[in-house]
């Protein structure tokens, strides 16, 4: 009986927490177009950061991603500035800006480009089917 009361209490707390939560609605929703033309311009690379910065910022020695300068030319919205803190001695903290890929912005473009490719594939399948039926006659 004690377990049942505990479960009911937890459910009630969860319901109250959900009912007090505010919802933020999306506005100005528009489709992403021509994402395939952007994605085909991206060149995946392997890279490292400068040795001094690797240690100061505690970065992974080898990384995979995109060339930030090239990416900012293709689509500047995919580049974000991340502020990282590092120590230059006792009580001497500094901040540096590292440009990185905004992968959350990149994901919808990748999905859009997959959908565009699928449309192209479907159109080619239909064309092939038409050509096959004409040659069979």
VEXROVEX-646824 format. One record per residue: residue number from 0; x, y, z of N, C-alpha, C in turn; chain. Coordinates in steps of 0.02 Angstrom, whole numbers, plus 50000, padded with zeros to 5 digits. Layout:
REM residues N
<r resi="NUM" n_X="X" n_Y="Y" n_Z="Z" ca_X="X" ca_Y="Y" ca_Z="Z" c_X="X" c_Y="Y" c_Z="Z" chain="A"/>
...
REM end
This chain:
REM residues 137
<r resi="0" n_X="50042" n_Y="49940" n_Z="50000" ca_X="50000" ca_Y="50000" ca_Z="50000" c_X="50044" c_Y="50063" c_Z="50000" chain="A"/>
<r resi="1" n_X="50099" n_Y="50059" n_Z="50037" ca_X="50145" ca_Y="50116" ca_Z="50042" c_X="50175" c_Y="50131" c_Z="49973" chain="A"/>
<r resi="2" n_X="50191" n_Y="50078" n_Z="49935" ca_X="50220" ca_Y="50087" ca_Z="49868" c_X="50169" c_Y="50119" c_Z="49821" chain="A"/>
<r resi="3" n_X="50107" n_Y="50098" n_Z="49826" ca_X="50054" ca_Y="50127" ca_Z="49783" c_X="50046" c_Y="50201" c_Z="49797" chain="A"/>
<r resi="4" n_X="50046" n_Y="50219" n_Z="49862" ca_X="50040" ca_Y="50290" ca_Z="49880" c_X="50100" c_Y="50330" c_Z="49855" chain="A"/>
<r resi="5" n_X="50159" n_Y="50299" n_Z="49859" ca_X="50220" ca_Y="50333" ca_Z="49834" c_X="50215" c_Y="50345" c_Z="49759" chain="A"/>
<r resi="6" n_X="50192" n_Y="50295" n_Z="49723" ca_X="50185" ca_Y="50301" ca_Z="49650" c_X="50134" c_Y="50355" c_Z="49632" chain="A"/>
<r resi="7" n_X="50078" n_Y="50356" n_Z="49668" ca_X="50026" ca_Y="50407" ca_Z="49656" c_X="50053" c_Y="50476" c_Z="49671" chain="A"/>
<r resi="8" n_X="50091" n_Y="50483" n_Z="49725" ca_X="50120" ca_Y="50547" ca_Z="49744" c_X="50169" c_Y="50571" c_Z="49690" chain="A"/>
<r resi="9" n_X="50211" n_Y="50526" n_Z="49665" ca_X="50259" ca_Y="50543" ca_Z="49612" c_X="50222" c_Y="50565" c_Z="49549" chain="A"/>
<r resi="10" n_X="50170" n_Y="50528" n_Z="49532" ca_X="50130" ca_Y="50545" ca_Z="49472" c_X="50098" c_Y="50613" c_Z="49480" chain="A"/>
<r resi="11" n_X="50073" n_Y="50628" n_Z="49540" ca_X="50041" ca_Y="50694" ca_Z="49551" c_X="50092" c_Y="50750" c_Z="49547" chain="A"/>
<r resi="12" n_X="50152" n_Y="50739" n_Z="49574" ca_X="50204" ca_Y="50790" ca_Z="49570" c_X="50223" c_Y="50802" c_Z="49497" chain="A"/>
<r resi="13" n_X="50230" n_Y="50748" n_Z="49459" ca_X="50246" ca_Y="50754" ca_Z="49388" c_X="50193" c_Y="50792" c_Z="49351" chain="A"/>
<r resi="14" n_X="50129" n_Y="50778" n_Z="49366" ca_X="50074" ca_Y="50813" ca_Z="49333" c_X="50075" c_Y="50887" c_Z="49350" chain="A"/>
<r resi="15" n_X="50086" n_Y="50903" n_Z="49413" ca_X="50088" ca_Y="50974" ca_Z="49434" c_X="50147" c_Y="51009" c_Z="49400" chain="A"/>
<r resi="16" n_X="50204" n_Y="50975" n_Z="49397" ca_X="50263" ca_Y="51006" ca_Z="49365" c_X="50249" c_Y="51019" c_Z="49291" chain="A"/>
<r resi="17" n_X="50215" n_Y="50972" n_Z="49258" ca_X="50200" ca_Y="50981" ca_Z="49187" c_X="50149" c_Y="51036" c_Z="49176" chain="A"/>
<r resi="18" n_X="50100" n_Y="51040" n_Z="49220" ca_X="50047" ca_Y="51089" ca_Z="49210" c_X="50072" c_Y="51160" c_Z="49225" chain="A"/>
<r resi="19" n_X="50125" n_Y="51167" n_Z="49263" ca_X="50153" ca_Y="51233" ca_Z="49277" c_X="50205" c_Y="51255" c_Z="49225" chain="A"/>
<r resi="20" n_X="50225" n_Y="51208" n_Z="49183" ca_X="50275" ca_Y="51224" ca_Z="49132" c_X="50245" c_Y="51268" c_Z="49078" chain="A"/>
<r resi="21" n_X="50284" n_Y="51315" n_Z="49054" ca_X="50261" ca_Y="51358" ca_Z="48999" c_X="50285" c_Y="51329" c_Z="48933" chain="A"/>
<r resi="22" n_X="50247" n_Y="51340" n_Z="48882" ca_X="50265" ca_Y="51317" ca_Z="48815" c_X="50287" c_Y="51376" c_Z="48773" chain="A"/>
<r resi="23" n_X="50345" n_Y="51368" n_Z="48742" ca_X="50370" ca_Y="51419" ca_Z="48697" c_X="50354" c_Y="51396" c_Z="48626" chain="A"/>
<r resi="24" n_X="50315" n_Y="51435" n_Z="48591" ca_X="50293" ca_Y="51416" ca_Z="48523" c_X="50342" c_Y="51442" c_Z="48471" chain="A"/>
<r resi="25" n_X="50348" n_Y="51404" n_Z="48418" ca_X="50389" ca_Y="51425" ca_Z="48361" c_X="50348" c_Y="51475" c_Z="48320" chain="A"/>
<r resi="26" n_X="50380" n_Y="51526" n_Z="48294" ca_X="50347" ca_Y="51574" ca_Z="48250" c_X="50389" c_Y="51581" c_Z="48186" chain="A"/>
<r resi="27" n_X="50360" n_Y="51612" n_Z="48136" ca_X="50394" ca_Y="51624" ca_Z="48072" c_X="50425" c_Y="51559" c_Z="48045" chain="A"/>
<r resi="28" n_X="50388" n_Y="51505" n_Z="48046" ca_X="50412" ca_Y="51440" ca_Z="48023" c_X="50413" c_Y="51439" c_Z="47947" chain="A"/>
<r resi="29" n_X="50471" n_Y="51427" n_Z="47919" ca_X="50478" ca_Y="51422" ca_Z="47846" c_X="50521" c_Y="51361" c_Z="47830" chain="A"/>
<r resi="30" n_X="50510" n_Y="51329" n_Z="47774" ca_X="50551" ca_Y="51271" ca_Z="47756" c_X="50622" c_Y="51292" c_Z="47737" chain="A"/>
<r resi="31" n_X="50668" n_Y="51247" n_Z="47748" ca_X="50737" ca_Y="51257" ca_Z="47726" c_X="50740" c_Y="51231" c_Z="47655" chain="A"/>
<r resi="32" n_X="50760" n_Y="51274" n_Z="47609" ca_X="50763" ca_Y="51254" ca_Z="47539" c_X="50836" c_Y="51252" c_Z="47515" chain="A"/>
<r resi="33" n_X="50848" n_Y="51215" n_Z="47464" ca_X="50914" ca_Y="51209" ca_Z="47432" c_X="50968" c_Y="51186" c_Z="47481" chain="A"/>
<r resi="34" n_X="50948" n_Y="51144" n_Z="47528" ca_X="50998" ca_Y="51121" ca_Z="47577" c_X="51049" c_Y="51075" c_Z="47544" chain="A"/>
<r resi="35" n_X="51028" n_Y="51038" n_Z="47493" ca_X="51075" ca_Y="50994" ca_Z="47459" c_X="51133" c_Y="51033" c_Z="47427" chain="A"/>
<r resi="36" n_X="51117" n_Y="51090" n_Z="47398" ca_X="51170" ca_Y="51130" ca_Z="47366" c_X="51220" c_Y="51155" c_Z="47419" chain="A"/>
<r resi="37" n_X="51198" n_Y="51166" n_Z="47480" ca_X="51243" ca_Y="51186" ca_Z="47534" c_X="51285" c_Y="51126" c_Z="47557" chain="A"/>
<r resi="38" n_X="51251" n_Y="51070" n_Z="47569" ca_X="51285" ca_Y="51011" ca_Z="47596" c_X="51339" c_Y="50985" c_Z="47549" chain="A"/>
<r resi="39" n_X="51327" n_Y="50986" n_Z="47484" ca_X="51378" ca_Y="50959" ca_Z="47437" c_X="51440" c_Y="51002" c_Z="47435" chain="A"/>
<r resi="40" n_X="51436" n_Y="51064" n_Z="47459" ca_X="51495" ca_Y="51108" ca_Z="47461" c_X="51538" c_Y="51096" c_Z="47524" chain="A"/>
<r resi="41" n_X="51512" n_Y="51059" n_Z="47571" ca_X="51549" ca_Y="51047" ca_Z="47633" c_X="51603" c_Y="50995" c_Z="47622" chain="A"/>
<r resi="42" n_X="51661" n_Y="51007" n_Z="47650" ca_X="51717" ca_Y="50960" ca_Z="47645" c_X="51736" c_Y="50936" c_Z="47714" chain="A"/>
<r resi="43" n_X="51718" n_Y="50874" n_Z="47731" ca_X="51738" ca_Y="50847" ca_Z="47796" c_X="51814" c_Y="50842" c_Z="47801" chain="A"/>
<r resi="44" n_X="51841" n_Y="50859" n_Z="47859" ca_X="51913" ca_Y="50857" ca_Z="47869" c_X="51930" c_Y="50828" c_Z="47938" chain="A"/>
<r resi="45" n_X="51992" n_Y="50807" n_Z="47945" ca_X="52021" ca_Y="50791" ca_Z="48010" c_X="52069" c_Y="50848" c_Z="48026" chain="A"/>
<r resi="46" n_X="52074" n_Y="50869" n_Z="48089" ca_X="52117" ca_Y="50924" ca_Z="48106" c_X="52138" c_Y="50921" c_Z="48179" chain="A"/>
<r resi="47" n_X="52187" n_Y="50962" n_Z="48196" ca_X="52207" ca_Y="50973" ca_Z="48265" c_X="52211" c_Y="51048" c_Z="48276" chain="A"/>
<r resi="48" n_X="52206" n_Y="51067" n_Z="48338" ca_X="52217" ca_Y="51137" ca_Z="48356" c_X="52291" c_Y="51147" c_Z="48372" chain="A"/>
<r resi="49" n_X="52313" n_Y="51209" n_Z="48372" ca_X="52381" ca_Y="51226" ca_Z="48390" c_X="52400" c_Y="51195" c_Z="48457" chain="A"/>
<r resi="50" n_X="52462" n_Y="51169" n_Z="48462" ca_X="52484" ca_Y="51133" ca_Z="48521" c_X="52474" c_Y="51172" c_Z="48586" chain="A"/>
<r resi="51" n_X="52491" n_Y="51236" n_Z="48586" ca_X="52484" ca_Y="51277" ca_Z="48646" c_X="52411" c_Y="51280" c_Z="48669" chain="A"/>
<r resi="52" n_X="52366" n_Y="51288" n_Z="48621" ca_X="52295" ca_Y="51294" ca_Z="48639" c_X="52266" c_Y="51227" c_Z="48661" chain="A"/>
<r resi="53" n_X="52292" n_Y="51172" n_Z="48634" ca_X="52267" ca_Y="51106" ca_Z="48655" c_X="52273" c_Y="51099" c_Z="48730" chain="A"/>
<r resi="54" n_X="52331" n_Y="51116" n_Z="48757" ca_X="52343" ca_Y="51109" ca_Z="48829" c_X="52304" c_Y="51161" c_Z="48869" chain="A"/>
<r resi="55" n_X="52306" n_Y="51224" n_Z="48847" ca_X="52273" ca_Y="51277" ca_Z="48884" c_X="52198" c_Y="51266" c_Z="48889" chain="A"/>
<r resi="56" n_X="52167" n_Y="51243" n_Z="48834" ca_X="52095" ca_Y="51236" ca_Z="48832" c_X="52070" c_Y="51165" c_Z="48843" chain="A"/>
<r resi="57" n_X="52118" n_Y="51119" n_Z="48853" ca_X="52100" ca_Y="51049" ca_Z="48865" c_X="52057" c_Y="51021" c_Z="48808" chain="A"/>
<r resi="58" n_X="52081" n_Y="51032" n_Z="48746" ca_X="52045" ca_Y="51009" ca_Z="48687" c_X="52070" c_Y="50940" c_Z="48667" chain="A"/>
<r resi="59" n_X="52027" n_Y="50903" n_Z="48631" ca_X="52048" ca_Y="50838" ca_Z="48605" c_X="52102" c_Y="50848" c_Z="48553" chain="A"/>
<r resi="60" n_X="52154" n_Y="50806" n_Z="48553" ca_X="52209" ca_Y="50817" ca_Z="48506" c_X="52190" c_Y="50809" c_Z="48433" chain="A"/>
<r resi="61" n_X="52149" n_Y="50760" n_Z="48415" ca_X="52130" ca_Y="50754" ca_Z="48345" c_X="52054" c_Y="50756" c_Z="48341" chain="A"/>
<r resi="62" n_X="52030" n_Y="50793" n_Z="48291" ca_X="51958" ca_Y="50803" ca_Z="48284" c_X="51938" c_Y="50795" c_Z="48211" chain="A"/>
<r resi="63" n_X="51874" n_Y="50784" n_Z="48201" ca_X="51845" ca_Y="50782" ca_Z="48134" c_X="51792" c_Y="50835" c_Z="48131" chain="A"/>
<r resi="64" n_X="51784" n_Y="50865" n_Z="48074" ca_X="51734" ca_Y="50918" ca_Z="48067" c_X="51738" c_Y="50950" c_Z="47999" chain="A"/>
<r resi="65" n_X="51735" n_Y="51017" n_Z="47999" ca_X="51738" ca_Y="51055" ca_Z="47937" c_X="51785" c_Y="51113" c_Z="47946" chain="A"/>
<r resi="66" n_X="51814" n_Y="51135" n_Z="47890" ca_X="51857" ca_Y="51194" ca_Z="47890" c_X="51813" c_Y="51255" c_Z="47903" chain="A"/>
<r resi="67" n_X="51825" n_Y="51289" n_Z="47958" ca_X="51781" ca_Y="51344" ca_Z="47979" c_X="51781" c_Y="51401" c_Z="47928" chain="A"/>
<r resi="68" n_X="51839" n_Y="51417" n_Z="47900" ca_X="51841" ca_Y="51472" ca_Z="47851" c_X="51799" c_Y="51455" c_Z="47789" chain="A"/>
<r resi="69" n_X="51805" n_Y="51393" n_Z="47765" ca_X="51767" ca_Y="51372" ca_Z="47707" c_X="51693" c_Y="51369" c_Z="47724" chain="A"/>
<r resi="70" n_X="51677" n_Y="51343" n_Z="47783" ca_X="51608" ca_Y="51337" ca_Z="47804" c_X="51574" c_Y="51405" c_Z="47811" chain="A"/>
<r resi="71" n_X="51611" n_Y="51454" n_Z="47836" ca_X="51581" ca_Y="51521" ca_Z="47844" c_X="51567" c_Y="51553" c_Z="47776" chain="A"/>
<r resi="72" n_X="51602" n_Y="51532" n_Z="47724" ca_X="51587" ca_Y="51557" ca_Z="47656" c_X="51525" c_Y="51522" c_Z="47628" chain="A"/>
<r resi="73" n_X="51519" n_Y="51457" n_Z="47642" ca_X="51462" ca_Y="51417" ca_Z="47617" c_X="51398" c_Y="51438" c_Z="47651" chain="A"/>
<r resi="74" n_X="51400" n_Y="51440" n_Z="47718" ca_X="51341" ca_Y="51460" ca_Z="47757" c_X="51363" c_Y="51485" c_Z="47826" chain="A"/>
<r resi="75" n_X="51367" n_Y="51551" n_Z="47834" ca_X="51392" ca_Y="51580" ca_Z="47897" c_X="51349" c_Y="51562" c_Z="47958" chain="A"/>
<r resi="76" n_X="51286" n_Y="51543" n_Z="47948" ca_X="51242" ca_Y="51525" ca_Z="48004" c_X="51266" c_Y="51461" c_Z="48038" chain="A"/>
<r resi="77" n_X="51307" n_Y="51422" n_Z="48004" ca_X="51331" ca_Y="51359" ca_Z="48032" c_X="51392" c_Y="51367" c_Z="48076" chain="A"/>
<r resi="78" n_X="51417" n_Y="51428" n_Z="48083" ca_X="51476" ca_Y="51441" ca_Z="48124" c_X="51456" c_Y="51481" c_Z="48186" chain="A"/>
<r resi="79" n_X="51479" n_Y="51457" n_Z="48244" ca_X="51466" ca_Y="51492" ca_Z="48306" c_X="51531" c_Y="51507" c_Z="48341" chain="A"/>
<r resi="80" n_X="51531" n_Y="51560" n_Z="48380" ca_X="51589" ca_Y="51578" ca_Z="48420" c_X="51578" c_Y="51552" c_Z="48491" chain="A"/>
<r resi="81" n_X="51625" n_Y="51510" n_Z="48514" ca_X="51620" ca_Y="51483" ca_Z="48581" c_X="51675" c_Y="51513" c_Z="48623" chain="A"/>
<r resi="82" n_X="51656" n_Y="51541" n_Z="48680" ca_X="51706" ca_Y="51570" ca_Z="48725" c_X="51729" c_Y="51517" c_Z="48773" chain="A"/>
<r resi="83" n_X="51795" n_Y="51507" n_Z="48776" ca_X="51824" ca_Y="51458" ca_Z="48822" c_X="51871" c_Y="51495" c_Z="48870" chain="A"/>
<r resi="84" n_X="51870" n_Y="51474" n_Z="48932" ca_X="51913" ca_Y="51505" ca_Z="48983" c_X="51974" c_Y="51461" c_Z="48994" chain="A"/>
<r resi="85" n_X="52030" n_Y="51495" n_Z="49009" ca_X="52091" ca_Y="51459" ca_Z="49026" c_X="52130" c_Y="51500" c_Z="49077" chain="A"/>
<r resi="86" n_X="52177" n_Y="51466" n_Z="49109" ca_X="52216" ca_Y="51498" ca_Z="49161" c_X="52286" c_Y="51516" c_Z="49136" chain="A"/>
<r resi="87" n_X="52307" n_Y="51576" n_Z="49151" ca_X="52375" ca_Y="51599" ca_Z="49134" c_X="52416" c_Y="51608" c_Z="49198" chain="A"/>
<r resi="88" n_X="52402" n_Y="51566" n_Z="49246" ca_X="52437" ca_Y="51572" ca_Z="49310" c_X="52386" c_Y="51583" c_Z="49366" chain="A"/>
<r resi="89" n_X="52412" n_Y="51591" n_Z="49425" ca_X="52369" ca_Y="51598" ca_Z="49484" c_X="52328" c_Y="51662" c_Z="49479" chain="A"/>
<r resi="90" n_X="52262" n_Y="51654" n_Z="49486" ca_X="52214" ca_Y="51710" ca_Z="49483" c_X="52218" c_Y="51751" c_Z="49419" chain="A"/>
<r resi="91" n_X="52238" n_Y="51719" n_Z="49365" ca_X="52242" ca_Y="51754" ca_Z="49301" c_X="52205" c_Y="51713" c_Z="49248" chain="A"/>
<r resi="92" n_X="52139" n_Y="51719" n_Z="49249" ca_X="52098" ca_Y="51682" ca_Z="49201" c_X="52085" c_Y="51726" c_Z="49140" chain="A"/>
<r resi="93" n_X="52088" n_Y="51694" n_Z="49082" ca_X="52076" ca_Y="51729" ca_Z="49019" c_X="52024" c_Y="51692" c_Z="48978" chain="A"/>
<r resi="94" n_X="51998" n_Y="51727" n_Z="48928" ca_X="51948" ca_Y="51698" ca_Z="48884" c_X="51972" c_Y="51703" c_Z="48812" chain="A"/>
<r resi="95" n_X="51959" n_Y="51650" n_Z="48774" ca_X="51976" ca_Y="51649" ca_Z="48703" c_X="51914" c_Y="51628" c_Z="48665" chain="A"/>
<r resi="96" n_X="51907" n_Y="51652" n_Z="48604" ca_X="51850" ca_Y="51634" ca_Z="48562" c_X="51873" c_Y="51581" c_Z="48512" chain="A"/>
<r resi="97" n_X="51837" n_Y="51525" n_Z="48511" ca_X="51851" ca_Y="51471" ca_Z="48463" c_X="51791" c_Y="51465" c_Z="48418" chain="A"/>
<r resi="98" n_X="51802" n_Y="51469" n_Z="48353" ca_X="51747" ca_Y="51460" ca_Z="48306" c_X="51735" c_Y="51386" c_Z="48296" chain="A"/>
<r resi="99" n_X="51671" n_Y="51367" n_Z="48300" ca_X="51653" ca_Y="51296" ca_Z="48294" c_X="51592" c_Y="51289" c_Z="48250" chain="A"/>
<r resi="100" n_X="51579" n_Y="51228" n_Z="48228" ca_X="51520" ca_Y="51212" ca_Z="48188" c_X="51460" c_Y="51207" c_Z="48234" chain="A"/>
<r resi="101" n_X="51405" n_Y="51237" n_Z="48215" ca_X="51343" ca_Y="51231" ca_Z="48251" c_X="51307" c_Y="51170" c_Z="48223" chain="A"/>
<r resi="102" n_X="51320" n_Y="51112" n_Z="48253" ca_X="51293" ca_Y="51050" ca_Z="48227" c_X="51217" c_Y="51047" c_Z="48233" chain="A"/>
<r resi="103" n_X="51188" n_Y="51082" n_Z="48281" ca_X="51115" ca_Y="51084" ca_Z="48287" c_X="51084" c_Y="51119" c_Z="48226" chain="A"/>
<r resi="104" n_X="51118" n_Y="51168" n_Z="48198" ca_X="51094" ca_Y="51201" ca_Z="48137" c_X="51108" c_Y="51157" c_Z="48076" chain="A"/>
<r resi="105" n_X="51160" n_Y="51118" n_Z="48078" ca_X="51179" ca_Y="51076" ca_Z="48021" c_X="51131" c_Y="51017" c_Z="48012" chain="A"/>
<r resi="106" n_X="51106" n_Y="50989" n_Z="48066" ca_X="51064" ca_Y="50929" ca_Z="48062" c_X="51002" c_Y="50940" c_Z="48018" chain="A"/>
<r resi="107" n_X="50963" n_Y="50994" n_Z="48027" ca_X="50905" ca_Y="51004" ca_Z="47982" c_X="50926" c_Y="51010" c_Z="47909" chain="A"/>
<r resi="108" n_X="50984" n_Y="51039" n_Z="47896" ca_X="51008" ca_Y="51044" ca_Z="47826" c_X="51023" c_Y="50975" c_Z="47799" chain="A"/>
<r resi="109" n_X="51053" n_Y="50932" n_Z="47840" ca_X="51068" ca_Y="50864" ca_Z="47818" c_X="51003" c_Y="50826" c_Z="47803" chain="A"/>
<r resi="110" n_X="50954" n_Y="50834" n_Z="47846" ca_X="50889" ca_Y="50800" ca_Z="47835" c_X="50857" c_Y="50827" c_Z="47771" chain="A"/>
<r resi="111" n_X="50860" n_Y="50893" n_Z="47761" ca_X="50832" ca_Y="50923" ca_Z="47701" c_X="50867" c_Y="50898" c_Z="47638" chain="A"/>
<r resi="112" n_X="50933" n_Y="50891" n_Z="47642" ca_X="50969" ca_Y="50867" ca_Z="47583" c_X="50954" c_Y="50794" c_Z="47568" chain="A"/>
<r resi="113" n_X="50943" n_Y="50753" n_Z="47620" ca_X="50923" ca_Y="50683" ca_Z="47610" c_X="50856" c_Y="50681" c_Z="47575" chain="A"/>
<r resi="114" n_X="50809" n_Y="50723" n_Z="47597" ca_X="50743" ca_Y="50725" ca_Z="47566" c_X="50747" c_Y="50748" c_Z="47493" chain="A"/>
<r resi="115" n_X="50789" n_Y="50798" n_Z="47479" ca_X="50798" ca_Y="50820" ca_Z="47410" c_X="50826" c_Y="50764" c_Z="47367" chain="A"/>
<r resi="116" n_X="50876" n_Y="50728" n_Z="47394" ca_X="50904" ca_Y="50672" ca_Z="47356" c_X="50852" c_Y="50618" c_Z="47344" chain="A"/>
<r resi="117" n_X="50810" n_Y="50605" n_Z="47394" ca_X="50758" ca_Y="50554" ca_Z="47386" c_X="50709" c_Y="50574" c_Z="47331" chain="A"/>
<r resi="118" n_X="50693" n_Y="50638" n_Z="47326" ca_X="50649" ca_Y="50661" ca_Z="47272" c_X="50682" c_Y="50649" c_Z="47205" chain="A"/>
<r resi="119" n_X="50748" n_Y="50662" n_Z="47201" ca_X="50784" ca_Y="50650" ca_Z="47139" c_X="50784" c_Y="50576" c_Z="47122" chain="A"/>
<r resi="120" n_X="50795" n_Y="50534" n_Z="47172" ca_X="50795" ca_Y="50461" ca_Z="47161" c_X="50726" c_Y="50438" c_Z="47137" chain="A"/>
<r resi="121" n_X="50674" n_Y="50463" n_Z="47168" ca_X="50606" ca_Y="50444" ca_Z="47148" c_X="50591" c_Y="50466" c_Z="47076" chain="A"/>
<r resi="122" n_X="50614" n_Y="50526" n_Z="47058" ca_X="50604" ca_Y="50550" ca_Z="46990" c_X="50642" c_Y="50506" c_Z="46940" chain="A"/>
<r resi="123" n_X="50703" n_Y="50486" n_Z="46958" ca_X="50742" ca_Y="50443" ca_Z="46914" c_X="50711" c_Y="50374" c_Z="46908" chain="A"/>
<r resi="124" n_X="50684" n_Y="50348" n_Z="46962" ca_X="50649" ca_Y="50283" ca_Z="46959" c_X="50589" c_Y="50287" c_Z="46912" chain="A"/>
<r resi="125" n_X="50551" n_Y="50341" n_Z="46917" ca_X="50492" ca_Y="50349" ca_Z="46874" c_X="50514" c_Y="50353" c_Z="46801" chain="A"/>
<r resi="126" n_X="50567" n_Y="50391" n_Z="46789" ca_X="50592" ca_Y="50398" ca_Z="46720" c_X="50617" c_Y="50331" c_Z="46693" chain="A"/>
<r resi="127" n_X="50652" n_Y="50293" n_Z="46735" ca_X="50677" ca_Y="50228" ca_Z="46715" c_X="50619" c_Y="50180" c_Z="46700" chain="A"/>
<r resi="128" n_X="50568" n_Y="50182" n_Z="46741" ca_X="50509" ca_Y="50140" ca_Z="46731" c_X="50475" c_Y="50156" c_Z="46664" chain="A"/>
<r resi="129" n_X="50470" n_Y="50222" n_Z="46649" ca_X="50440" ca_Y="50244" ca_Z="46586" c_X="50482" c_Y="50219" c_Z="46527" chain="A"/>
<r resi="130" n_X="50548" n_Y="50227" n_Z="46532" ca_X="50592" ca_Y="50205" ca_Z="46478" c_X="50589" c_Y="50130" c_Z="46468" chain="A"/>
<r resi="131" n_X="50586" n_Y="50092" n_Z="46522" ca_X="50581" ca_Y="50019" ca_Z="46517" c_X="50516" c_Y="49998" c_Z="46485" chain="A"/>
<r resi="132" n_X="50461" n_Y="50032" n_Z="46503" ca_X="50397" ca_Y="50014" ca_Z="46474" c_X="50395" c_Y="50031" c_Z="46399" chain="A"/>
<r resi="133" n_X="50427" n_Y="50085" n_Z="46379" ca_X="50429" ca_Y="50104" ca_Z="46308" c_X="50471" c_Y="50054" c_Z="46268" chain="A"/>
<r resi="134" n_X="50527" n_Y="50032" n_Z="46296" ca_X="50570" ca_Y="49985" ca_Z="46260" c_X="50541" c_Y="49915" c_Z="46258" chain="A"/>
<r resi="135" n_X="50497" n_Y="49899" n_Z="46304" ca_X="50465" ca_Y="49833" ca_Z="46305" c_X="50412" c_Y="49827" c_Z="46251" chain="A"/>
<r resi="136" n_X="50386" n_Y="49883" n_Z="46226" ca_X="50333" ca_Y="49882" ca_Z="46175" c_X="50358" c_Y="49870" c_Z="46106" chain="A"/>
REM end
